[in-house]
């Protein structure tokens, strides 16, 4: 009779290399951290028109350390090429080391204020924004705006008209003839139902835990309450060693630090509205995906799946945003519109590269319109919220650059929308691919990742453990 050996009883294939690689990793966001007090001054001057663009400074970058890490990564790559006998493991490590070399090199370009080279390196890691997706975004936005230009609500009508004047025209986005033409459309109702059912089943224990904290519909969860819910959610999936802390930094974005097993919840989130539905989707995203994929990978025979294969983030954010949507059964549009729109505008996919102020102007008008129409805010609340949200978004778009060089930007945030679209495409084509989503940190839409994991027997073994052969 055939016996099955659980992954955790096997010696990992990459124990030696993974340990060495972790010493050469970058703690996300640390070197590009912006000083909170300084940025508050910059924001005030920006809002009142005293300055055209904020002065973005990165005092934590240590160029000497960056160079040492790059040299050490090249050395590690050479040793892996010579010593590793498993070709699949060797290839996976060469790819991830190349990515880390580029990531450290990006910091050197930031220190030299070389925004164009920084953008080139960022595009190597994250890709450049997809023109067809940008076209889809602009077209769907304009369709909604045209309807609202006839709205009976005078504020929405005016906001729609103002936004229409700022957005690019679809005709301005030139798609090369050599590009693969693809139809971008929402998944059908059957696909949505299958995905919702799978998420509700896969994350049942986690989502049930969140339900224990449900309050009245209008309750706005504070950062302290979010921290409490996150801690309970971590316990529900037996995520050992993970902590949740409140931070005072300039950022208002929740961050999952895989290296330190730490989730940071900024106190500045008090400016954001977090109702129960949003809280539930946050847990599905941050803990149900980012943390749980690592927890599940701890039993794998490939340790690299704990921390991520090269360029895995687009796939992971695709799965995470899909779970955002299906955990609350709300799938109106593809996720990540703001981030993709901002990068596409900055990059200049419509033939007009932009600086911080130019992107902010469009994003602020878009957020104001969205807050009025979809979030039912008052005029004053919508305007104040739009300013803060647009500022946060455009800071992320230009982080690593000076914000003044038109076309120079950080392309990271395109992965949310592009990953979400690719994940829904995968589910539409074959919904059984969802069974592999928790194997570890890889991109389910990457044929190269799938091939390598199949060569190592990882995908087949995981499906076998689930009782699927």
Backbone torsions as a table, in degrees:
resi	resn	phi	psi	omega
1	UNK	NA	133.1	-179.1
2	UNK	-71.0	134.9	176.9
3	UNK	-110.6	153.6	-179.0
4	UNK	-116.1	127.3	179.9
5	UNK	-96.3	116.2	179.2
6	UNK	-58.0	148.0	-176.7
7	UNK	-55.2	-39.8	-172.3
8	UNK	-67.7	-14.8	178.6
9	UNK	-91.2	-3.5	179.2
10	UNK	-95.4	149.3	174.6
11	UNK	-74.3	124.3	179.1
12	UNK	-56.7	145.3	-177.5
13	UNK	-73.0	-19.9	-171.0
14	UNK	-127.6	30.4	-176.2
15	UNK	-54.0	-49.0	-176.1
16	UNK	-64.5	-50.3	-174.5
17	UNK	-68.6	-37.5	-178.0
18	UNK	-65.1	-40.7	179.3
19	UNK	-62.2	-42.5	-179.9
20	UNK	-68.9	-38.4	-178.2
21	UNK	-64.8	-37.3	-178.1
22	UNK	-63.6	-27.8	177.8
23	UNK	-69.2	-19.8	-175.7
24	UNK	-106.8	13.6	-176.4
25	UNK	-83.1	167.4	177.6
26	UNK	-109.5	133.3	173.8
27	UNK	-76.4	117.5	-174.1
28	UNK	-51.5	129.1	172.5
29	UNK	81.0	-14.1	-173.2
30	UNK	-64.3	-50.0	-174.5
31	UNK	-75.3	-21.8	178.7
32	UNK	-101.5	13.9	179.9
33	UNK	-63.0	138.9	179.2
34	UNK	-103.5	140.3	-179.6
35	UNK	-66.2	126.8	-173.6
36	UNK	-61.1	-51.9	-176.7
37	UNK	-64.5	-42.1	179.5
38	UNK	-61.6	-43.4	-177.8
39	UNK	-70.9	-28.7	174.5
40	UNK	-64.1	-39.0	177.0
41	UNK	-65.8	-42.8	179.2
42	UNK	-63.7	-41.4	-179.4
43	UNK	-64.5	-42.6	179.4
44	UNK	-61.8	-44.2	179.6
45	UNK	-67.0	-34.8	178.6
46	UNK	-67.9	-46.1	-178.7
47	UNK	-64.2	-36.9	-178.3
48	UNK	-88.3	1.9	174.5
49	UNK	83.9	8.8	179.2
50	UNK	-66.4	-35.0	178.0
51	UNK	-123.3	151.6	178.9
52	UNK	-77.7	-48.5	179.3
53	UNK	-130.2	147.7	176.8
54	UNK	-69.0	153.5	176.3
55	UNK	-90.5	108.9	-178.2
56	UNK	-93.3	119.4	-178.1
57	UNK	-122.3	147.8	-175.9
58	UNK	-129.5	76.2	-173.7
59	UNK	-69.7	-15.0	-175.3
60	UNK	-87.2	-5.4	-178.9
61	UNK	-71.7	125.9	177.8
62	UNK	-111.4	100.1	-174.8
63	UNK	-64.3	-33.6	178.3
64	UNK	-63.2	-43.4	178.5
65	UNK	-65.6	-39.9	178.4
66	UNK	-58.2	-46.3	-179.2
67	UNK	-62.9	-41.7	179.8
68	UNK	-62.6	-40.9	179.4
69	UNK	-65.7	-40.9	-180.0
70	UNK	-63.1	-45.5	179.0
71	UNK	-61.4	-43.5	-179.7
72	UNK	-65.1	-35.6	178.2
73	UNK	-67.2	-40.9	175.8
74	UNK	-61.6	-40.8	179.2
75	UNK	-64.3	-43.9	179.1
76	UNK	-62.8	-41.2	179.2
77	UNK	-62.0	-42.6	178.8
78	UNK	-61.6	-41.8	-179.1
79	UNK	-68.1	-38.3	178.3
80	UNK	-65.0	-40.7	178.1
81	UNK	-59.4	-37.5	-176.4
82	UNK	-83.3	-36.4	-168.3
83	UNK	-103.0	-28.6	-175.9
84	UNK	-77.7	126.2	-177.1
85	UNK	-96.1	-20.0	178.2
86	UNK	-83.3	111.7	-173.4
87	UNK	-64.2	-35.2	179.6
88	UNK	-67.4	-44.0	177.4
89	UNK	-63.3	-43.8	-180.0
90	UNK	-58.3	-47.8	-177.9
91	UNK	-63.1	-43.2	-179.8
92	UNK	-61.3	-39.1	-179.2
93	UNK	-74.1	-33.9	176.8
94	UNK	-64.8	-42.1	178.9
95	UNK	-62.6	-46.1	-176.5
96	UNK	-71.0	-33.7	178.0
97	UNK	-67.8	-41.3	176.8
98	UNK	-58.8	-41.3	178.9
99	UNK	-63.4	-41.2	-178.9
100	UNK	-70.0	-33.7	175.1
101	UNK	-61.2	-44.5	179.3
102	UNK	-65.9	-39.0	-179.0
103	UNK	-64.1	-42.3	175.4
104	UNK	-66.4	-37.2	179.6
105	UNK	-65.5	-32.0	176.8
106	UNK	-58.4	-38.7	-179.9
107	UNK	-66.0	-36.2	176.8
108	UNK	-63.6	-39.9	179.1
109	UNK	-67.7	-35.4	175.7
110	UNK	-62.9	-44.5	-179.9
111	UNK	-61.7	-32.3	179.9
112	UNK	-88.5	0.8	-177.6
113	UNK	56.6	39.5	178.0
114	UNK	-100.9	79.3	-174.5
115	UNK	-62.7	-34.8	-177.1
116	UNK	-69.5	-40.8	177.7
117	UNK	-70.2	-35.9	175.8
118	UNK	-58.2	-44.2	179.8
119	UNK	-64.2	-39.1	179.1
120	UNK	-62.7	-43.5	178.7
121	UNK	-67.5	-40.8	178.5
122	UNK	-60.9	-38.5	178.8
123	UNK	-68.0	-31.5	177.0
124	UNK	-63.0	-41.0	-177.5
125	UNK	-80.9	-47.1	-171.5
126	UNK	-104.9	-12.0	-174.7
127	UNK	88.0	171.0	173.9
128	UNK	-101.7	154.5	-178.2
129	UNK	-59.6	136.6	-178.0
130	UNK	-73.5	124.7	-177.4
131	UNK	-65.4	-35.7	-179.1
132	UNK	-70.1	-34.2	176.1
133	UNK	-70.5	-39.6	176.5
134	UNK	-61.6	-42.2	177.7
135	UNK	-60.7	-45.2	178.0
136	UNK	-58.6	-44.0	-179.0
137	UNK	-62.6	-48.6	-178.9
138	UNK	-64.5	-42.1	-179.0
139	UNK	-62.5	-47.8	-178.4
140	UNK	-67.0	-36.5	176.7
141	UNK	-63.1	-45.3	-178.4
142	UNK	-65.4	-34.6	177.4
143	UNK	-62.9	-42.0	178.8
144	UNK	-68.2	-41.1	-179.1
145	UNK	-62.5	-43.2	-179.0
146	UNK	-59.4	-39.0	177.9
147	UNK	-65.8	-41.4	-175.5
148	UNK	-79.2	-11.0	174.2
149	UNK	-69.5	-12.0	176.6
150	UNK	-109.8	13.5	-177.2
151	UNK	-63.9	148.5	175.6
152	UNK	-75.7	-19.6	176.4
153	UNK	-81.5	113.0	-173.8
154	UNK	-62.9	-35.2	-179.5
155	UNK	-68.8	-43.4	177.8
156	UNK	-65.5	-40.8	178.7
157	UNK	-59.4	-45.5	-179.9
158	UNK	-68.1	-42.1	180.0
159	UNK	-62.7	-40.2	178.7
160	UNK	-64.2	-42.6	179.9
161	UNK	-64.7	-41.1	179.7
162	UNK	-66.0	-41.9	179.5
163	UNK	-66.4	-38.7	-179.9
164	UNK	-58.7	-33.7	-179.5
165	UNK	-73.1	-22.6	-175.1
166	UNK	-95.8	-32.3	-176.5
167	UNK	-68.3	147.1	174.6
168	UNK	-63.9	159.4	171.8
169	UNK	-85.6	145.9	178.5
170	UNK	-55.6	-36.9	-177.8
171	UNK	-64.3	-19.7	-178.9
172	UNK	-78.7	-13.7	-177.1
173	UNK	-94.0	103.0	-176.0
174	UNK	-87.3	121.4	178.4
175	UNK	-102.2	119.0	-178.2
176	UNK	-55.7	144.4	-180.0
177	UNK	-60.6	-28.8	-177.3
178	UNK	-75.1	-12.2	-177.6
179	UNK	-68.5	143.7	174.4
180	UNK	-70.5	121.3	179.8
181	UNK	-75.6	128.2	-179.8
182	UNK	-134.5	142.3	178.5
183	UNK	-88.8	123.3	178.9
184	UNK	-102.2	111.3	-178.6
185	UNK	-144.5	155.3	-179.9
186	UNK	-64.3	147.0	175.8
187	UNK	-63.2	151.0	180.0
188	UNK	-74.2	170.9	-173.9
189	UNK	-63.6	-36.1	179.5
190	UNK	-64.7	-43.2	178.6
191	UNK	-62.2	-42.5	178.3
192	UNK	-60.4	-44.0	-177.8
193	UNK	-64.8	-40.7	178.4
194	UNK	-63.1	-44.0	-179.4
195	UNK	-66.5	-40.9	178.2
196	UNK	-61.5	-46.1	-179.9
197	UNK	-60.5	-43.0	-178.9
198	UNK	-65.2	-44.4	179.9
199	UNK	-64.5	-44.6	-179.1
200	UNK	-62.3	-32.6	178.7
201	UNK	-78.7	-48.3	-176.8
202	UNK	-63.3	-39.2	-176.1
203	UNK	-105.7	22.0	-173.0
204	UNK	-55.9	-50.5	-177.5
205	UNK	-61.5	-40.4	-179.7
206	UNK	-65.7	-48.7	-177.6
207	UNK	-68.6	-33.5	175.9
208	UNK	-63.6	-36.6	178.3
209	UNK	-63.1	-42.4	179.1
210	UNK	-64.1	-38.0	-179.2
211	UNK	-58.8	-26.7	179.4
212	UNK	-64.8	-17.7	-176.9
213	UNK	-104.6	12.3	-177.2
214	UNK	-69.1	134.1	177.2
215	UNK	-123.2	-167.3	-179.2
216	UNK	-61.1	153.5	-173.5
217	UNK	-55.5	-33.8	-175.7
218	UNK	-84.9	-1.1	-176.2
219	UNK	-69.2	128.3	177.8
220	UNK	-99.4	110.8	-175.5
221	UNK	-70.4	129.9	-179.8
222	UNK	-80.0	163.6	175.5
223	UNK	-55.4	-37.3	179.6
224	UNK	-65.4	-39.7	178.5
225	UNK	-70.0	-37.7	177.2
226	UNK	-61.6	-42.3	178.1
227	UNK	-58.3	-45.3	-179.8
228	UNK	-62.3	-43.5	179.5
229	UNK	-65.2	-43.2	179.1
230	UNK	-60.6	-41.6	-179.9
231	UNK	-63.3	-41.0	177.1
232	UNK	-65.8	-38.8	179.6
233	UNK	-64.8	-40.4	178.0
234	UNK	-61.7	-41.0	178.0
235	UNK	-63.3	-36.7	-176.3
236	UNK	-66.3	-26.2	179.0
237	UNK	-105.7	10.1	177.5
238	UNK	56.3	47.3	178.5
239	UNK	-86.5	89.1	-175.5
240	UNK	-71.9	139.5	175.2
241	UNK	84.6	-1.9	-179.0
242	UNK	-88.3	142.2	178.0
243	UNK	-130.0	158.2	175.8
244	UNK	-122.8	127.1	-179.4
245	UNK	-129.4	152.5	174.3
246	UNK	-92.5	138.8	-178.1
247	UNK	-123.9	158.2	-179.2
248	UNK	-106.4	9.0	-174.1
249	UNK	-64.7	177.0	-179.1
250	UNK	-70.6	-25.6	-177.2
251	UNK	-72.1	150.2	173.1
252	UNK	-118.9	20.1	-177.7
253	UNK	-103.6	131.3	175.0
254	UNK	-66.4	135.4	-176.2
255	UNK	-127.9	135.5	175.1
256	UNK	-104.9	112.4	-179.7
257	UNK	-93.9	100.6	-176.3
258	UNK	-66.5	-35.2	-176.2
259	UNK	-65.7	-41.9	-177.1
260	UNK	-100.6	3.0	-178.0
261	UNK	51.8	55.1	-174.2
262	UNK	-137.1	136.2	174.4
263	UNK	-112.2	124.3	179.8
264	UNK	-104.2	130.7	177.3
265	UNK	-114.5	107.6	-177.7
266	UNK	-66.1	136.1	175.6
267	UNK	-63.2	-24.2	179.0
268	UNK	-65.9	-8.9	177.4
269	UNK	-66.5	-9.1	178.8
270	UNK	-61.7	-19.1	178.6
271	UNK	-81.1	-10.6	179.4
272	UNK	-100.1	150.4	178.1
273	UNK	-91.7	120.4	179.9
274	UNK	-123.8	90.6	175.5
275	UNK	-81.9	174.7	-173.8
276	UNK	-58.7	-41.8	-179.4
277	UNK	-59.0	-43.3	178.2
278	UNK	-66.3	-40.4	178.7
279	UNK	-60.0	-43.5	-178.8
280	UNK	-64.0	-42.0	179.4
281	UNK	-69.2	-33.0	176.1
282	UNK	-62.0	-43.5	179.9
283	UNK	-65.3	-43.0	178.2
284	UNK	-60.9	-37.3	-178.0
285	UNK	-75.4	-60.4	-170.9
286	UNK	-73.2	-44.1	-175.2
287	UNK	-99.2	-43.2	-179.7
288	UNK	-66.2	-21.2	179.9
289	UNK	-117.7	-64.9	-174.0
290	UNK	-60.6	-44.7	179.9
291	UNK	-79.7	-46.7	-173.4
292	UNK	-65.5	-33.4	177.6
293	UNK	-63.0	-34.9	177.1
294	UNK	-72.3	-43.5	179.7
295	UNK	-58.1	-45.1	179.6
296	UNK	-64.7	-34.6	-177.0
297	UNK	-73.2	-14.7	-178.4
298	UNK	-64.6	-18.1	178.2
299	UNK	-97.5	4.2	-177.3
300	UNK	-81.2	157.6	175.5
301	UNK	-85.7	2.0	174.4
302	UNK	-120.7	104.1	-176.9
303	UNK	-64.4	-25.1	-179.4
304	UNK	-59.7	-23.9	178.1
305	UNK	-68.1	-18.7	176.5
306	UNK	-70.3	-40.5	-173.8
307	UNK	-105.3	-15.8	172.9
308	UNK	117.3	131.0	170.2
309	UNK	-72.0	168.8	179.8
310	UNK	-59.4	140.9	175.8
311	UNK	52.6	32.2	-179.1
312	UNK	-76.1	-18.5	-170.2
313	UNK	-61.5	-36.0	179.3
314	UNK	-61.3	-43.3	178.3
315	UNK	-66.9	-40.7	-179.3
316	UNK	-66.7	-43.7	178.2
317	UNK	-68.1	-28.6	175.1
318	UNK	-64.0	-45.9	177.3
319	UNK	-65.6	-43.4	-177.8
320	UNK	-62.4	-44.2	-179.4
321	UNK	-71.7	-32.6	174.6
322	UNK	-62.6	-39.3	178.6
323	UNK	-72.3	-31.7	169.8
324	UNK	-49.5	-51.4	-173.0
325	UNK	-70.5	-46.7	-174.2
326	UNK	-78.3	-22.4	178.7
327	UNK	-67.4	-29.0	179.3
328	UNK	-113.0	8.5	176.1
329	UNK	55.4	44.9	-178.3
330	UNK	-134.2	103.6	-176.7
331	UNK	-128.3	82.5	-176.8
332	UNK	-94.3	-34.0	-177.5
333	UNK	-153.7	166.8	173.2
334	UNK	-66.6	148.6	-177.1
335	UNK	-74.3	169.2	169.7
336	UNK	74.4	25.5	-178.7
337	UNK	-59.2	-48.7	-175.3
338	UNK	-56.2	-50.4	-176.3
339	UNK	-65.1	-41.9	-179.4
340	UNK	-69.4	-41.0	178.7
341	UNK	-61.6	-46.1	-177.4
342	UNK	-62.5	-46.0	-179.5
343	UNK	-67.1	-41.2	179.9
344	UNK	-62.1	-39.1	177.5
345	UNK	-68.0	-45.1	-179.8
346	UNK	-63.8	-45.6	-178.4
347	UNK	-64.4	-32.1	178.2
348	UNK	90.4	43.0	-179.9
349	UNK	-65.0	-17.9	177.4
350	UNK	-95.3	14.0	179.2
351	UNK	87.9	6.7	-178.1
352	UNK	-132.5	87.5	175.8
353	UNK	-59.2	145.9	-174.6
354	UNK	-129.1	157.1	174.3
355	UNK	-98.5	-175.0	-176.4
356	UNK	-54.9	-52.9	-176.1
357	UNK	-59.4	-42.1	-177.0
358	UNK	-67.2	-40.3	177.8
359	UNK	-69.6	-41.7	179.5
360	UNK	-58.4	-43.7	-177.4
361	UNK	-57.1	-43.0	179.4
362	UNK	-71.8	-44.3	-178.5
363	UNK	-64.4	-38.3	-179.8
364	UNK	-64.5	-41.3	178.2
365	UNK	-66.5	-39.6	178.7
366	UNK	-64.4	-46.2	-178.5
367	UNK	-65.1	-36.3	178.2
368	UNK	-63.0	-47.2	178.1
369	UNK	-60.4	-46.1	-178.4
370	UNK	-64.4	-41.0	-180.0
371	UNK	-65.4	-38.1	178.6
372	UNK	-68.3	-47.5	-172.4
373	UNK	-81.0	-51.6	-171.3
374	UNK	-93.3	-25.7	-178.9
375	UNK	-105.6	0.9	172.9
376	UNK	54.5	37.7	179.4
377	UNK	-83.8	159.8	172.6
378	UNK	-70.4	164.6	-179.5
379	UNK	-56.9	-46.4	-177.5
380	UNK	-67.4	-45.2	179.9
381	UNK	-65.2	-41.9	-179.9
382	UNK	-61.2	-40.9	-178.6
383	UNK	-68.6	-45.3	-178.6
384	UNK	-65.7	-43.2	179.1
385	UNK	-64.7	-39.3	-179.2
386	UNK	-62.7	-41.5	179.1
387	UNK	-60.4	-47.0	-178.2
388	UNK	-67.2	-44.6	-178.1
389	UNK	-66.0	-42.1	179.6
390	UNK	-65.8	-40.7	177.7
391	UNK	-59.5	-50.3	179.8
392	UNK	-58.4	-44.6	-178.4
393	UNK	-63.6	-44.0	-175.5
394	UNK	-75.4	-28.9	172.2
395	UNK	-59.3	-46.2	178.9
396	UNK	-63.6	-36.1	-178.2
397	UNK	-65.7	-36.9	-175.6
398	UNK	-105.9	4.2	-178.3
399	UNK	-61.4	129.5	-176.0
400	UNK	103.9	-14.2	178.6
401	UNK	-117.2	-178.7	177.5
402	UNK	-88.4	-6.5	179.0
403	UNK	77.4	-4.0	-176.6
404	UNK	-107.3	-24.8	-178.6
405	UNK	-79.6	111.9	-176.5
406	UNK	-63.3	129.6	179.4
407	UNK	93.7	-16.2	179.5
408	UNK	-88.4	118.8	-175.8
409	UNK	-155.4	171.1	175.7
410	UNK	-98.1	117.3	-172.5
411	UNK	-86.8	5.4	-173.5
412	UNK	-52.2	-43.4	-170.4
413	UNK	-74.2	0.3	173.5
414	UNK	-71.8	-19.9	-173.1
415	UNK	-66.8	-24.1	-178.3
416	UNK	-68.0	-51.0	-178.3
417	UNK	-72.1	-46.1	-178.4
418	UNK	-66.4	-38.4	177.2
419	UNK	-66.4	-39.7	179.2
420	UNK	-63.4	-43.5	178.9
421	UNK	-63.4	-44.9	-179.2
422	UNK	-66.6	-36.3	178.9
423	UNK	-65.4	-44.2	177.2
424	UNK	-64.9	-35.0	176.1
425	UNK	-63.2	-42.4	178.3
426	UNK	-60.0	-46.8	-178.5
427	UNK	-64.6	-38.8	179.2
428	UNK	-64.0	-39.0	-178.0
429	UNK	-76.3	-40.1	-178.3
430	UNK	-158.8	99.3	-174.5
431	UNK	-68.3	-11.7	177.6
432	UNK	-69.9	-15.0	177.1
433	UNK	-62.5	-22.4	178.8
434	UNK	-62.1	-23.4	179.9
435	UNK	-66.2	-20.8	-178.5
436	UNK	-95.7	-4.6	-170.8
437	UNK	-62.0	-26.4	-177.3
438	UNK	-101.5	10.3	-179.8
439	UNK	-61.9	-35.1	-178.6
440	UNK	165.1	-166.6	-175.1
441	UNK	-91.8	87.5	175.9
442	UNK	-140.5	170.4	179.3
443	UNK	-99.1	109.0	-178.6
444	UNK	-61.4	-18.3	-179.9
445	UNK	-92.1	-1.2	-179.6
446	UNK	-91.1	112.5	177.9
447	UNK	-60.2	-35.2	-179.8
448	UNK	-65.7	-42.4	177.1
449	UNK	-63.4	-46.4	-178.9
450	UNK	-60.2	-44.7	-179.1
451	UNK	-61.9	-44.0	-179.2
452	UNK	-64.1	-43.6	-179.4
453	UNK	-68.0	-33.0	176.3
454	UNK	-70.3	-38.4	177.3
455	UNK	-61.1	-34.5	179.4
456	UNK	-85.1	-2.8	178.6
457	UNK	76.4	10.6	-172.9
458	UNK	-73.4	-46.9	-178.4
459	UNK	-65.0	-44.9	-179.7
460	UNK	-61.7	-40.1	-178.8
461	UNK	-68.6	-37.2	178.5
462	UNK	-66.8	-41.0	178.2
463	UNK	-66.4	-35.4	178.4
464	UNK	-65.1	-39.0	178.9
465	UNK	-66.0	-28.1	177.2
466	UNK	-80.9	-4.0	-178.8
467	UNK	87.7	18.0	-178.7
468	UNK	-114.6	122.4	-179.2
469	UNK	-124.5	NA	NA
